[in-house]
C-alpha cells in the first residue's frame, strides 16, 4: 500500500482477501468490509462468474453490481411482489437489487468479472458511479462517511487536489484508491468506479 500524506492510499489487487462464496461455486476478492455484531454493514468485493447459476442469499443487504470484464450477463430477480431483470451487456453497466431477492445469472458468452457493493438496508447507503475518462468528482468526507474510494478497471491516472496539495497518481488495473480527505478527483486516463458508502442519519 502506498500513501501521499493522509490524502489517499492505494491498495493493489494482491492485497485483497480471498473469500469462498457462500454457495461454494467460486471465490470473492474482498476489498473492504465492515461488520457490526457479526453482521456485514458493508462490503466491497470483486469476483468472477464462470457459469450460469443462482446467487447466494444476502437478505438484509442492498446490492450494487458493476460489470467489469466479459461479454455480459442477464440477472433475473424474483421476490414476493415481482420479477425483474438487469441485462448487463456493456462494461461498467450497473445493476441495483435486494440481496434477499432470488437472483439467477445467465452468462451471454463466457465468464465475466464484476464489482459488488453490499450495504445493510436501513443502516448504510451507497453511491456507485461508473466512469470513463475524462471525469471529475468532488469528494466530501464527514462523520457519516464509512468508505470512499475509486476502483480502477484499467490502468488509470488520477489527479487528486486538496487545498494546497495536488498529486497525480498512476493506478494499476484492478487496484483501489482509498480517499481520506475532502478533495477533487479527476480521472485523466482509463475507467473505473467511484464508491461512497455512508451511515444513514438516525432521525
C-alpha positions as CSV (number, residue, x, y, z in Angstrom):
1,X,0.0,0.0,0.0
2,X,1.4,3.4,-1.0
3,X,0.4,6.8,0.6
4,X,0.7,10.5,0.0
5,X,0.4,12.2,3.4
6,X,-3.1,11.4,4.6
7,X,-4.7,12.2,1.3
8,X,-5.1,8.7,-0.2
9,X,-3.8,5.2,-0.2
10,X,-3.5,2.7,-3.0
11,X,-4.5,-1.0,-2.4
12,X,-3.2,-3.3,-5.1
13,X,-5.3,-6.4,-6.1
14,X,-2.6,-8.6,-4.4
15,X,-3.7,-7.2,-1.1
16,X,-7.4,-8.2,-1.5
17,X,-8.6,-11.0,0.8
18,X,-9.7,-14.2,-1.0
19,X,-13.1,-15.5,0.4
20,X,-15.0,-18.5,-0.8
21,X,-18.6,-18.0,-1.9
22,X,-21.5,-19.0,0.4
23,X,-22.7,-21.3,-2.3
24,X,-19.3,-22.9,-2.9
25,X,-19.2,-22.1,-6.6
26,X,-16.4,-19.6,-6.6
27,X,-14.5,-17.0,-4.6
28,X,-14.6,-13.3,-4.0
29,X,-11.7,-10.9,-3.7
30,X,-12.7,-8.8,-0.7
31,X,-11.5,-5.1,-1.0
32,X,-13.2,-3.7,2.1
33,X,-15.6,-4.9,4.8
34,X,-17.2,-3.7,8.0
35,X,-19.1,-5.8,10.5
36,X,-21.3,-5.0,13.5
37,X,-22.4,-7.8,15.8
38,X,-21.4,-10.4,13.3
39,X,-23.5,-8.7,10.6
40,X,-22.0,-7.2,7.5
41,X,-22.6,-3.4,7.5
42,X,-20.9,-3.0,4.1
43,X,-18.6,-4.9,1.7
44,X,-16.8,-4.0,-1.5
45,X,-15.5,-7.0,-3.5
46,X,-14.5,-8.3,-6.9
47,X,-15.5,-11.7,-8.3
48,X,-15.7,-13.8,-11.4
49,X,-18.8,-15.6,-12.6
50,X,-17.7,-18.5,-14.7
51,X,-21.0,-20.4,-15.2
52,X,-24.8,-19.8,-15.1
53,X,-26.2,-20.2,-11.6
54,X,-28.1,-18.7,-8.6
55,X,-26.6,-16.0,-6.5
56,X,-26.1,-16.6,-2.7
57,X,-28.8,-15.2,-0.4
58,X,-27.8,-11.9,1.2
59,X,-31.1,-11.0,2.9
60,X,-30.9,-7.6,4.6
61,X,-28.3,-6.2,2.2
62,X,-28.8,-4.0,-0.8
63,X,-26.5,-4.9,-3.7
64,X,-25.0,-2.9,-6.5
65,X,-23.2,-4.9,-9.2
66,X,-20.9,-3.4,-11.9
67,X,-19.8,-5.4,-14.9
68,X,-16.0,-5.1,-15.2
69,X,-15.0,-7.5,-17.9
70,X,-16.5,-10.1,-20.3
71,X,-19.4,-10.3,-22.8
72,X,-22.2,-9.6,-20.3
73,X,-24.8,-11.5,-18.3
74,X,-28.5,-11.4,-17.6
75,X,-29.6,-11.2,-14.0
76,X,-33.2,-12.5,-13.3
77,X,-34.6,-11.5,-10.0
78,X,-37.7,-12.6,-8.1
79,X,-39.3,-11.7,-4.8
80,X,-42.8,-12.0,-3.3
81,X,-44.0,-8.9,-5.1
82,X,-42.5,-9.0,-8.6
83,X,-40.0,-10.4,-11.1
84,X,-37.5,-8.2,-12.8
85,X,-34.2,-8.3,-14.8
86,X,-30.9,-6.5,-15.4
87,X,-29.3,-7.1,-18.8
88,X,-25.6,-6.1,-18.3
89,X,-24.0,-6.1,-21.8
90,X,-21.6,-3.2,-21.7
91,X,-18.5,-2.8,-19.5
92,X,-19.4,-0.7,-16.4
93,X,-23.1,-1.5,-16.7
94,X,-24.7,-1.3,-13.2
95,X,-27.4,-3.3,-11.5
96,X,-29.2,-2.5,-8.2
97,X,-31.1,-5.2,-6.4
98,X,-32.0,-6.6,-3.0
99,X,-29.7,-9.2,-1.7
100,X,-32.6,-11.3,-0.4
101,X,-34.3,-11.5,-3.9
102,X,-33.8,-14.8,-5.7
103,X,-31.3,-14.0,-8.4
104,X,-30.1,-16.1,-11.3
105,X,-27.2,-15.2,-13.6
106,X,-27.1,-16.3,-17.2
107,X,-23.9,-15.5,-19.0
108,X,-24.0,-14.1,-22.5
109,X,-20.8,-15.7,-23.9
110,X,-18.2,-16.8,-21.4
111,X,-17.1,-15.8,-17.9
112,X,-17.4,-12.2,-16.6
113,X,-15.8,-10.2,-13.8
114,X,-17.9,-7.9,-11.6
115,X,-17.6,-5.5,-8.7
116,X,-20.0,-6.0,-5.9
117,X,-21.0,-3.4,-3.3
118,X,-23.3,-4.5,-0.5
119,X,-24.7,-2.3,2.3
120,X,-27.0,-3.1,5.2
121,X,-30.5,-1.9,4.4
122,X,-31.8,0.8,6.7
123,X,-28.4,1.5,8.2
124,X,-26.0,2.2,5.4
125,X,-26.3,3.7,1.9
126,X,-24.0,3.5,-1.1
127,X,-23.4,5.7,-4.1
128,X,-21.8,4.0,-7.1
129,X,-20.7,5.9,-10.2
130,X,-19.0,4.1,-13.1
131,X,-17.0,6.5,-15.2
132,X,-14.7,6.7,-18.3
133,X,-12.1,9.4,-18.6
134,X,-12.2,12.4,-18.5
135,X,-14.4,12.6,-15.4
136,X,-14.2,14.6,-12.2
137,X,-15.8,14.2,-8.8
138,X,-15.8,16.2,-5.6
139,X,-15.2,14.0,-2.5
140,X,-16.7,15.3,0.8
141,X,-15.9,13.3,3.9
142,X,-17.7,13.8,7.2
143,X,-18.6,11.9,10.3
144,X,-21.1,9.7,8.4
145,X,-18.6,8.6,5.8
146,X,-17.6,4.9,6.1
147,X,-15.8,4.3,2.8
148,X,-14.7,6.5,-0.1
149,X,-12.7,5.0,-3.0
150,X,-12.1,4.5,-6.7
151,X,-11.7,1.0,-8.2
152,X,-9.6,1.1,-11.4
153,X,-11.0,-1.1,-14.2
154,X,-7.9,-0.4,-16.4
155,X,-4.6,1.3,-15.9
156,X,-5.7,4.7,-14.7
157,X,-4.3,8.2,-14.0
158,X,-5.9,10.2,-11.3
159,X,-5.3,13.8,-10.3
160,X,-6.1,14.4,-6.6
161,X,-6.4,18.0,-5.4
162,X,-6.9,19.0,-1.8
163,X,-6.2,22.6,-0.5
164,X,-2.6,23.2,-1.4
165,X,-1.8,19.6,-2.4
166,X,-2.0,18.4,-6.0
167,X,-0.9,14.9,-6.8
168,X,-1.1,12.9,-10.0
169,X,-1.1,9.1,-9.4
170,X,-0.9,6.1,-11.7
171,X,-3.3,3.4,-10.6
172,X,-2.7,-0.2,-11.9
173,X,-5.6,-2.2,-13.3
174,X,-7.8,-3.7,-10.5
175,X,-6.3,-1.6,-7.7
176,X,-8.4,0.6,-5.4
177,X,-7.6,4.1,-4.3
178,X,-8.9,4.9,-0.8
179,X,-9.6,8.6,-0.3
180,X,-9.1,10.1,3.2
181,X,-9.8,13.8,2.8
182,X,-12.1,16.3,1.1
183,X,-10.7,16.6,-2.4
184,X,-11.4,16.9,-6.1
185,X,-10.6,13.8,-8.1
186,X,-10.1,13.9,-11.8
187,X,-9.8,10.7,-13.9
188,X,-7.4,11.7,-16.6
189,X,-6.9,8.2,-18.2
190,X,-8.8,4.9,-18.0
191,X,-12.1,3.8,-16.5
192,X,-13.4,2.7,-13.1
193,X,-15.9,3.1,-10.4
194,X,-16.3,5.7,-7.7
195,X,-17.8,4.3,-4.4
196,X,-19.1,6.3,-1.5
197,X,-20.6,4.5,1.5
198,X,-22.2,6.4,4.3
199,X,-24.1,5.7,7.5
200,X,-27.7,6.7,7.4
201,X,-28.8,9.6,9.7
202,X,-31.0,8.4,12.6
203,X,-34.0,10.6,13.0
